[in-house]
């Protein structure tokens, strides 16, 4: 049994919430999952989350000192509230921290999920070594978090780290945010599948393996599988996505001169299919010094969002 | 006579160096200028700079407690050295701080000029109020500096704040750094004059006032003068530059969620000709919260680089 301080972390998604019990070094000692059921309201969700946290501790015979929530949306971490989230609308404005604290009597952190993942990557992937790092989260959307001077950097109103809405192509592809040319419009899962569909319907896309994607569903995973089988369309999609991701990461490094960039999230499982074109862009830039200094890697540990949330719980006073 | 702490600040350029004596509130009490004469070497330059600093104090009857240098180039502010500068090659690697300290026996700071300007803008334009701010310097090149959590943020190796090399247009215009699509390629003075030349040679550019620019020299100032007289080409150039600057500033705000952006440097004298298209871009983005929070302004005080350097001198222990 670990003698280290323990904490519960939850990665609260629109459909499911992943819950873990971890030690301060980032080792996961137990984990479970509940349905979020946002439509039933925040109070019922927090009650079930508290019950799951209590069960996790009871079953493992371990005791947590803190709990942290990572939530997709605009989070006011000082107030412990979710300001707004498209996927968790009923939770908006509710005093999440105060309520959860009244249920569990633990130190409680409420944080944006990408910020939580950044903190998880900083502690668990990079062992708190770098002075400055950025984390890019690749999923339906593209998000991110920043750790500057070894502290989570939230910006002035807690909205910092929105790497996915950096413009990489003036008047480019349409993003879910409504603007054009955002990194997310190319590297978000819908940007990738949209690009694949376009190529599949073109003259050289007729024979693409992607027409026979499992279940007829075009996903980043299906594009990865096809690319690994040598499919030209699938390879072109990752090359395009990685190119734009490389441009965004280069801009970020020029601005922040970070030591490390860690790429995480479901879509990052494509691994070298993403990393190779990213590194190609970074090496192609003549102004090399800050780019050469920064190490780019794909996060290897699972559940970095829940882990980071747990660790942020331990940082609360 | 000010009872506040005083400092000398120098903005060291490729041709001239501006030298000021200021108080800790950023009031300039005396100023002078010397030729940099970089080719004669750093020691001779620092000797003449020290002499000018002594004269400034003697003539004004005031005594400085510190001195700060703002230098265009890659500065190692911890070591007090210029790593490299295209315009001050003979100074590269020379122990600037140690040598100047041995001449004047004052607390001495050596800083990148855009970082110094950012600090000057933070203290003198914004009275240290914002938690987070960015400064964009517009001149031949486009640079910048960041003040995060009310401290100058230099990045991991002192190269942070390179706003001008953020990519705003994949595979776009050629930048002096050798890459394509950097903000500087559009908004650096050469990007602006290059765009003007293109438009002037086009069918609707024949009658542009810019063909009669004073001394036949196409400069940002000449483009401003023509735009204020209603010249269509000149107006289009500022609209284009401001559009790309707006895209870069929007990316910066999404990433860092700053309270303020201050635009400074010679080219910023175009004022509203730049600010209007920048604000138009920021207002056009549907994801508004962080953009709406940030206030954009053009710096009004002269010599912010020298001022910031002086104030950074006072911050040295």
Interface residues (C-beta under 8 A of the other chain):
Chain A: X74 X130 X131 X132 X144 X146 X148 X149 X153 X154 X155 X156 X157 X158 X159 X160 X161 X162 X163 X165 X166 X167 X168 X169 X170 X172 X177 X178 X179 X181 X243 X244 X247 X248 X250 X251 X252 X254 X255 X256 X257 X258 X259 X284 X285 X286 X287 X289 X290 X293
Chain B: X74 X130 X131 X132 X144 X146 X148 X149 X153 X154 X155 X156 X157 X158 X159 X160 X161 X162 X163 X165 X166 X167 X168 X169 X170 X172 X177 X178 X179 X181 X243 X244 X247 X248 X250 X251 X252 X254 X255 X256 X257 X258 X259 X284 X285 X286 X287 X289 X290 X293
